[in-house]
Amino acid sequence: MVTGGVSGRGAVDAHDRPYKDVSFWLEDAGDLDPRPPLEGDIDVDVAILGAGYTGLWAAYYLQELDPSLRIAIIEKEIAGYGPSGRNGGWCNSSMIGVSASELGRRYGKEATQRMFKVLRDTVDEIGAVAQREGIDINWRKAGVLRVAVGEAEVPSLHSRWEALKELGLDDGCYLLDEAETKKRIAVNGAKGSVFDPHVAFHQPAKLVRGLARVVEARGARIYEQTEVLDVVTGSSAKFRTDRGDVRARTLVLAGEAYMTSLRGWRRKILPVYSLIALTEPLTDEQWERVGWENGECFSSHSLSVDYLSKTHDGRIVFGGRGAPYRFGSKVAPEFDRHEQTHDLLRSRLKSWFPQISEVRFTHAWGGPLAVTRDWMPSFIDDPAAGVVALYGYAGQGVAPSNLAGRMIAQSITGQKDSELFSLPLAKHKARSWEPEPFRWIGVRYVQSALAKLDRRSAATGRPPTGKSLAERLSRH
């Protein structure tokens, strides 16, 4: 079974699922009533699995390039039920699964510059489309602060800054010392930061739900609460669903981590759970204690990923990794919350901002994201099989999914002479993950070892060496 959203919730009837409980973003996004499901077999030009960012951007740009195309989007739950309606609100141009320095190591300086110029332009493209289509996504392009929290993170801070300069990607970026950083955001233990202006905050569910309305108004059909059971490729390409077959000239696979249940996909991507804790709205007096007047996105330099945003209604979103990998790349709704990790996020926020230790938390959620074996998204463009896909964003998919939508649309409409197809992303195909039980042993080891290294660094002030097995295995 493959979906663009999370699989079912036990015995709860599909039409009674509490979609507002999935994330604060969906709760805040307005009407979530499901669209009608598929009723019997249909024939279309393009069939898309998943009504998330990738699938909807692909439909949007296909409609721009060829308005005559018959497009069907098949979604197990509702549009935005997956990562597109759950992420941390970052529209980020500073990573493409892998960092700029890692991309430079793999592809060289010139290709890296082209890749990141396109990513930075893509951030602006998303904001422009939202404005043009009248989608209010609470857009705020205020950049990001990458803060060294504690002495142990200072080497990583300077390494990031030197890489930006060496690769010629420091346009608009600058290095802030401890005092300058704390003037921007009063983080306990901050030792300095790198500011990057090419990042924006948005309300993710408003974007994905708005895109769904736009492509639907242009003629695409979105079939919700329709489960794809199998994918048939070749001259008779189709999705087999629980409500009928969707036959198409081209199939677009845009299900991210949920595609691990698809035949032949279990080792292509690794589902990693990212979790979020959300505070109540802070008072004006509390915000005075914190600072953060510009509303930048914010993260530390820890090995265990974290990401923070200031929401449009004055809350703090704190997201991070830590939930354990499940044997066999299993994805299930009961894994969307992991109390130990949520408690860690809540306690870390209060340790970073002790001046607002009284703040309450109102929401907690999470969900799986897709990681390829080398952390960089893979592109499938196989006309003989009738399949196009770009997948494996490793939690950095908001901007790359728009780029993916344009690449998919250009591929389907025969415009492969576009500059996008000269980018490293268009040529990349990651190898498969190891079979079980080796996958489970390796991933659990890395998760545990990185968390241990972060705890040791915080306690001693000594940075990780970068030479440990866990660091080498997870380098990206």
C-alpha positions as CSV (number, residue, x, y, z in Angstrom):
1,M,0.0,0.0,0.0
2,V,1.3,3.4,-0.9
3,T,-0.2,6.8,-0.1
4,G,0.6,10.5,-0.2
5,G,-0.6,10.5,3.4
6,V,-0.4,8.4,6.5
7,S,-2.1,5.0,6.5
8,G,-5.3,4.5,8.3
9,R,-6.1,4.8,12.0
10,G,-7.3,1.3,13.0
11,A,-11.0,0.9,13.1
12,V,-11.9,4.6,12.6
13,D,-13.9,5.1,9.5
14,A,-12.0,7.0,6.8
15,H,-14.6,9.8,6.6
16,D,-14.5,10.3,10.4
17,R,-10.7,10.7,10.8
18,P,-9.8,13.8,12.9
19,Y,-7.5,15.5,10.4
20,K,-7.2,18.6,12.5
21,D,-5.4,16.5,15.1
22,V,-2.6,15.7,12.7
23,S,-0.7,19.0,13.2
24,F,-1.3,22.5,14.3
25,W,-0.8,23.7,10.7
26,L,-3.8,21.6,9.5
27,E,-5.9,22.7,12.5
28,D,-5.1,26.3,11.4
29,A,-5.7,25.8,7.7
30,G,-9.5,25.9,7.5
31,D,-11.8,23.4,5.9
32,L,-10.4,19.8,5.8
33,D,-13.5,17.9,4.5
34,P,-12.2,15.2,2.2
35,R,-12.9,15.4,-1.5
36,P,-14.8,12.5,-3.0
37,P,-12.9,9.3,-3.6
38,L,-12.4,7.6,-7.0
39,E,-15.4,5.6,-8.2
40,G,-14.3,3.0,-10.8
41,D,-11.7,2.9,-13.5
42,I,-10.5,6.1,-15.3
43,D,-8.1,7.0,-18.1
44,V,-6.0,10.2,-17.9
45,D,-2.8,11.5,-19.4
46,V,-0.9,11.9,-16.0
47,A,-1.7,10.2,-12.8
48,I,0.0,11.4,-9.6
49,L,0.4,9.5,-6.4
50,G,0.3,11.9,-3.4
51,A,-1.4,15.3,-2.9
52,G,1.6,16.8,-1.2
53,Y,4.0,19.5,-2.4
54,T,5.7,17.4,-5.1
55,G,2.5,16.1,-6.6
56,L,0.7,19.4,-6.5
57,W,3.6,21.4,-7.8
58,A,4.0,18.9,-10.7
59,A,0.3,19.3,-11.5
60,Y,0.6,23.1,-11.3
61,Y,3.5,23.4,-13.7
62,L,2.0,20.7,-16.0
63,Q,-1.1,22.8,-16.3
64,E,1.0,25.9,-17.2
65,L,3.0,24.0,-19.9
66,D,0.1,22.0,-21.3
67,P,-3.4,23.0,-20.1
68,S,-5.0,20.2,-22.2
69,L,-3.6,17.4,-20.0
70,R,-6.0,15.3,-18.1
71,I,-4.4,15.0,-14.6
72,A,-5.6,12.8,-11.7
73,I,-4.1,13.0,-8.2
74,I,-4.6,10.0,-5.9
75,E,-4.4,10.6,-2.2
76,K,-5.0,8.1,0.6
77,E,-6.1,10.7,3.1
78,I,-6.4,14.4,2.3
79,A,-4.2,16.9,0.5
80,G,-1.3,17.9,2.9
81,Y,-1.7,15.0,5.3
82,G,1.9,14.0,5.0
83,P,5.1,16.2,5.5
84,S,3.6,19.0,3.5
85,G,1.1,19.7,6.3
86,R,3.5,18.8,9.2
87,N,6.9,20.4,8.6
88,G,8.6,23.1,10.6
89,G,7.6,26.0,8.3
90,W,11.1,26.5,6.7
91,C,11.4,27.2,3.0
92,N,15.1,26.5,2.9
93,S,17.6,27.0,0.2
94,S,20.7,26.0,2.2
95,M,20.5,22.2,1.7
96,I,19.5,19.8,-1.0
97,G,19.4,16.8,1.4
98,V,23.2,17.3,1.6
99,S,25.0,20.5,2.6
100,A,26.7,22.9,0.2
101,S,30.1,21.6,1.3
102,E,29.1,18.0,0.7
103,L,27.7,18.8,-2.7
104,G,30.9,20.7,-3.5
105,R,32.9,17.6,-2.6
106,R,30.8,15.4,-4.8
107,Y,30.2,17.6,-7.9
108,G,32.7,20.5,-7.7
109,K,32.3,24.3,-7.1
110,E,30.7,25.3,-10.4
111,A,27.9,22.7,-10.2
112,T,27.3,23.5,-6.6
113,Q,27.0,27.2,-7.3
114,R,24.4,26.5,-10.1
115,M,22.5,24.2,-7.8
116,F,22.2,26.6,-5.0
117,K,21.4,29.6,-7.2
118,V,18.4,27.6,-8.5
119,L,17.4,26.7,-4.9
120,R,17.6,30.3,-3.8
121,D,15.5,31.4,-6.8
122,T,13.1,28.6,-6.0
123,V,12.4,30.1,-2.5
124,D,11.4,33.4,-4.3
125,E,9.3,31.4,-6.8
126,I,7.2,29.8,-4.1
127,G,6.5,33.2,-2.5
128,A,5.7,34.6,-5.9
129,V,3.3,31.8,-6.8
130,A,1.5,32.1,-3.5
131,Q,1.0,35.8,-4.0
132,R,0.0,35.4,-7.7
133,E,-2.6,32.7,-6.9
134,G,-4.0,34.5,-3.8
135,I,-2.8,31.8,-1.3
136,D,-2.1,33.4,2.1
137,I,0.7,31.3,3.6
138,N,1.9,33.9,6.2
139,W,5.1,34.3,4.1
140,R,8.1,35.9,5.9
141,K,11.5,35.9,4.1
142,A,13.6,36.8,7.1
143,G,16.5,34.3,6.6
144,V,18.0,31.8,9.0
145,L,20.4,32.0,12.0
146,R,22.6,29.0,12.4
147,V,23.6,29.4,16.0
148,A,26.5,27.7,17.8
149,V,24.9,26.9,21.2
150,G,27.8,26.1,23.5
151,E,31.6,26.1,22.8
152,A,31.4,22.6,21.3
153,E,29.5,23.9,18.3
154,V,31.9,26.8,17.5
155,P,34.1,24.7,15.1
156,S,31.0,23.6,13.1
157,L,29.9,27.2,12.9
158,H,33.2,28.4,11.5
159,S,33.4,25.4,9.2
160,R,30.0,26.3,7.7
161,W,31.1,29.9,7.2
162,E,34.4,29.0,5.5
163,A,32.5,26.6,3.2
164,L,30.1,29.3,2.1
165,K,33.0,31.6,1.3
166,E,35.0,29.0,-0.4
167,L,32.1,28.0,-2.6
168,G,31.2,31.5,-3.4
169,L,27.8,31.1,-1.7
170,D,28.2,33.8,0.9
171,D,26.1,36.4,-1.0
172,G,24.1,38.3,1.7
173,C,25.4,36.0,4.4
174,Y,27.5,37.1,7.3
175,L,29.1,35.9,10.5
176,L,27.9,37.2,13.9
177,D,29.8,37.1,17.1
178,E,28.3,36.2,20.5
179,A,27.0,39.7,21.3
180,E,25.6,40.2,17.9
181,T,23.8,36.9,17.9
182,K,22.2,37.5,21.4
183,K,21.1,40.9,20.2
184,R,19.1,39.1,17.4
185,I,17.8,36.2,19.6
186,A,18.6,35.8,23.3
187,V,19.6,32.1,23.2
188,N,21.3,30.8,26.4
189,G,24.8,29.6,25.6
190,A,24.9,31.2,22.1
191,K,28.6,31.7,21.0
192,G,28.0,33.1,17.5
193,S,26.0,32.4,14.4
194,V,25.9,32.5,10.6
195,F,23.0,34.5,9.0
196,D,21.7,33.4,5.6
197,P,19.0,35.6,4.1
198,H,17.8,33.0,1.5
199,V,15.3,31.2,3.8
200,A,11.7,32.0,4.5
201,F,9.0,31.0,7.0
202,H,5.5,29.9,5.8
203,Q,2.4,28.1,7.1
204,P,2.9,24.8,5.3
205,A,-0.6,23.5,5.4
206,K,-2.0,26.7,3.9
207,L,0.4,26.3,1.0
208,V,-0.4,22.7,0.2
209,R,-4.2,23.2,0.7
210,G,-4.1,26.3,-1.4
211,L,-2.2,24.6,-4.2
212,A,-4.7,21.8,-4.2
213,R,-7.6,24.3,-4.7
214,V,-5.6,26.0,-7.5
215,V,-4.9,22.9,-9.6
216,E,-8.4,21.7,-9.0
217,A,-9.9,24.9,-10.3
218,R,-7.7,24.5,-13.4
219,G,-9.2,21.1,-14.1
220,A,-7.1,18.5,-12.3
221,R,-9.1,15.9,-10.4
222,I,-8.0,15.1,-6.8
223,Y,-9.3,11.8,-5.5
224,E,-8.9,11.7,-1.7
225,Q,-9.3,8.7,0.7
226,T,-8.3,6.5,-2.2
227,E,-5.6,4.0,-1.5
228,V,-3.0,3.0,-4.2
229,L,-2.4,-0.7,-3.8
230,D,0.1,-1.3,-6.6
231,V,1.9,0.5,-9.4
232,V,2.0,-1.2,-12.9
233,T,4.6,0.2,-15.2
234,G,5.2,-0.1,-18.9
235,S,2.9,0.3,-21.9
236,S,-0.1,-0.3,-19.7
237,A,0.9,2.0,-16.8
238,K,-1.6,2.4,-14.1
239,F,-2.3,2.7,-10.4
240,R,-4.3,-0.1,-8.9
241,T,-6.4,1.4,-6.1
242,D,-9.0,0.1,-3.7
243,R,-11.6,1.9,-5.7
244,G,-10.6,1.2,-9.3
245,D,-7.7,1.5,-11.8
246,V,-6.2,4.8,-12.9
247,R,-4.6,4.3,-16.3
248,A,-2.2,6.9,-17.6
249,R,0.5,7.6,-20.1
250,T,2.7,8.8,-17.3
251,L,2.7,7.9,-13.5
252,V,4.2,10.4,-11.1
253,L,5.3,8.9,-7.7
254,A,5.2,11.6,-5.1
255,G,4.6,9.7,-1.8
256,E,8.0,10.2,-0.1
257,A,8.4,8.0,3.0
258,Y,5.0,6.4,2.5
259,M,6.3,4.7,-0.6
260,T,8.3,2.2,1.5
261,S,5.2,0.0,1.3
262,L,5.3,0.0,-2.5
263,R,6.5,-3.1,-4.2
264,G,10.3,-2.7,-4.9
265,W,10.6,0.5,-2.8
266,R,11.4,-0.7,0.7
267,R,15.1,-0.3,0.3
268,K,15.1,2.8,-1.9
269,I,14.2,5.2,1.0
270,L,14.5,5.2,4.7
271,P,11.7,6.6,6.8
272,V,13.0,8.9,9.5
273,Y,10.6,10.5,11.9
274,S,10.9,14.2,12.6
275,L,8.9,15.5,15.6
276,I,7.7,19.0,16.7
277,A,6.6,20.6,19.9
278,L,4.7,23.9,19.8
279,T,4.2,26.6,22.5
280,E,1.2,28.7,23.3
281,P,1.3,32.2,21.8
282,L,3.9,34.3,23.8
283,T,2.9,37.6,25.3
284,D,4.5,40.8,24.2
285,E,6.5,40.9,27.4
286,Q,7.8,37.3,26.9
287,W,8.9,38.2,23.3
288,E,10.8,41.2,24.7
289,R,12.8,38.7,26.9
290,V,13.5,36.5,23.9
291,G,14.1,39.2,21.2
292,W,13.8,37.5,17.8
293,E,12.2,40.6,16.4
294,N,13.1,39.8,12.7
295,G,11.5,36.4,12.9
296,E,14.4,34.4,11.3
297,C,14.3,30.7,11.3
298,F,16.8,29.3,13.7
299,S,18.8,26.1,14.3
300,S,21.9,25.0,16.2
301,H,24.9,23.1,15.0
302,S,24.2,19.9,16.9
303,L,24.6,16.5,15.2
304,S,21.0,15.7,16.1
305,V,19.0,18.0,13.8
306,D,16.9,20.8,15.3
307,Y,14.9,23.6,13.8
308,L,12.9,26.5,15.2
309,S,10.5,29.0,13.8
310,K,8.4,31.9,15.1
311,T,4.9,31.4,13.9
312,H,2.5,33.9,12.4
313,D,0.5,33.9,15.6
314,G,3.4,34.4,18.0
315,R,4.3,30.8,19.0
316,I,7.6,28.9,18.9
317,V,7.9,25.8,16.8
318,F,10.7,23.5,18.0
319,G,11.4,20.4,15.8
320,G,14.0,17.7,15.8
321,R,14.9,14.1,15.2
322,G,15.3,11.3,17.8
323,A,12.4,9.0,17.3
324,P,13.7,5.5,16.7
325,Y,13.9,3.9,13.3
326,R,11.4,1.0,13.0
327,F,12.4,-2.4,11.7
328,G,11.6,-3.0,8.0
329,S,11.2,0.7,7.3
330,K,7.7,0.5,8.8
331,V,5.5,3.6,8.7
332,A,2.4,3.8,10.9
333,P,0.4,6.6,12.5
334,E,1.3,5.4,16.0
335,F,4.9,6.4,15.3
336,D,4.0,10.0,14.6
337,R,4.4,10.9,18.3
338,H,7.2,9.8,20.5
339,E,6.9,11.1,24.0
340,Q,10.6,10.8,24.9
341,T,11.6,12.9,21.9
342,H,8.8,15.4,22.5
343,D,9.9,15.8,26.1
344,L,13.5,16.4,24.9
345,L,12.4,19.1,22.5
346,R,10.3,20.8,25.2
347,S,13.2,20.7,27.8
348,R,15.7,21.9,25.2
349,L,13.6,24.9,24.4
350,K,13.4,25.9,28.0
351,S,17.1,25.4,28.5
352,W,17.8,27.7,25.5
353,F,15.3,30.2,26.6
354,P,15.2,30.0,30.5
355,Q,13.8,33.6,30.5
356,I,10.4,32.1,29.4
357,S,10.5,28.8,31.3
358,E,6.9,29.4,32.3
359,V,5.7,29.0,28.7
360,R,3.2,26.2,28.1
361,F,3.2,23.8,25.2
362,T,-0.1,23.2,23.4
363,H,0.6,20.8,20.5
364,A,2.9,18.0,19.6
365,W,3.1,16.1,16.3
366,G,5.4,14.4,13.9
367,G,5.7,12.3,10.8
368,P,8.1,10.4,8.5
369,L,10.4,11.9,6.0
370,A,12.3,10.0,3.3
371,V,16.1,9.6,3.2
372,T,18.1,8.0,0.4
373,R,21.2,6.0,1.0
374,D,23.5,9.1,0.4
375,W,21.0,11.7,1.7
376,M,20.5,13.4,-1.7
377,P,17.2,13.2,-3.6
378,S,17.0,10.8,-6.5
379,F,15.4,11.4,-9.9
380,I,13.6,8.8,-11.9
381,D,12.8,9.6,-15.5
382,D,11.9,6.4,-17.3
383,P,9.7,6.9,-20.4
384,A,9.6,3.2,-21.2
385,A,8.2,2.4,-17.7
386,G,6.0,5.5,-17.9
387,V,7.3,6.7,-14.5
388,V,8.7,10.0,-13.3
389,A,9.7,10.7,-9.7
390,L,11.9,12.9,-7.5
391,Y,12.1,11.7,-3.9
392,G,14.1,11.5,-0.8
393,Y,14.3,15.1,0.5
394,A,15.7,14.2,3.9
395,G,13.5,16.7,5.6
396,Q,14.6,19.6,3.4
397,G,11.8,19.3,0.8
398,V,9.8,22.5,0.8
399,A,11.9,24.3,-1.8
400,P,13.3,21.2,-3.6
401,S,9.7,19.9,-4.1
402,N,8.9,23.0,-6.2
403,L,12.0,22.4,-8.2
404,A,10.9,18.8,-8.5
405,G,7.5,19.8,-9.8
406,R,9.1,21.9,-12.5
407,M,11.5,19.1,-13.5
408,I,8.7,16.5,-13.6
409,A,6.5,18.8,-15.7
410,Q,9.3,19.6,-18.1
411,S,10.2,15.9,-18.5
412,I,6.6,14.9,-19.2
413,T,6.1,17.7,-21.8
414,G,9.4,17.0,-23.5
415,Q,11.4,20.0,-22.4
416,K,14.5,18.3,-21.2
417,D,16.7,20.9,-22.7
418,S,15.9,23.1,-19.7
419,E,18.7,24.3,-17.5
420,L,17.2,22.2,-14.7
421,F,18.3,19.0,-16.3
422,S,22.0,20.1,-16.2
423,L,21.9,20.3,-12.4
424,P,23.4,17.6,-10.2
425,L,19.9,16.8,-8.9
426,A,18.7,15.7,-12.3
427,K,21.5,13.2,-12.7
428,H,21.4,11.6,-9.3
429,K,20.4,8.1,-8.4
430,A,21.2,6.8,-4.9
431,R,21.9,3.2,-4.3
432,S,19.6,1.1,-2.2
433,W,19.8,0.8,1.6
434,E,21.1,-2.4,3.1
435,P,18.6,-5.3,3.7
436,E,17.3,-6.0,7.1
437,P,18.4,-6.7,9.8
438,F,21.6,-4.8,8.8
439,R,19.6,-1.6,8.0
440,W,17.9,-1.6,11.5
441,I,21.2,-2.3,13.3
442,G,23.1,0.4,11.4
443,V,20.5,3.1,11.7
444,R,19.7,2.5,15.3
445,Y,23.5,2.6,16.1
446,V,23.9,5.9,14.3
447,Q,20.9,7.4,16.0
448,S,22.1,6.4,19.4
449,A,25.7,7.3,18.8
450,L,25.0,10.8,17.5
451,A,22.7,11.6,20.5
452,K,25.5,10.4,22.8
453,L,28.0,12.6,21.1
454,D,25.8,15.6,21.4
455,R,25.2,15.0,25.1
456,R,29.0,14.6,25.7
457,S,29.8,17.7,23.8
458,A,27.2,19.7,25.7
459,A,28.6,18.4,29.0
460,T,32.3,18.9,28.3
461,G,32.4,21.7,25.8
462,R,34.5,19.6,23.5
463,P,33.3,19.3,19.9
464,P,32.9,16.0,18.1
465,T,36.0,15.0,16.2
466,G,34.2,14.2,13.0
467,K,36.1,10.9,12.9
468,S,33.8,8.6,14.8
469,L,32.0,5.8,12.8
470,A,28.6,7.4,13.4
471,E,29.7,10.8,12.1
472,R,31.3,9.3,9.0
473,L,28.3,7.1,8.3
474,S,25.9,10.1,8.6
475,R,28.0,12.8,6.9
476,H,25.9,14.9,4.6
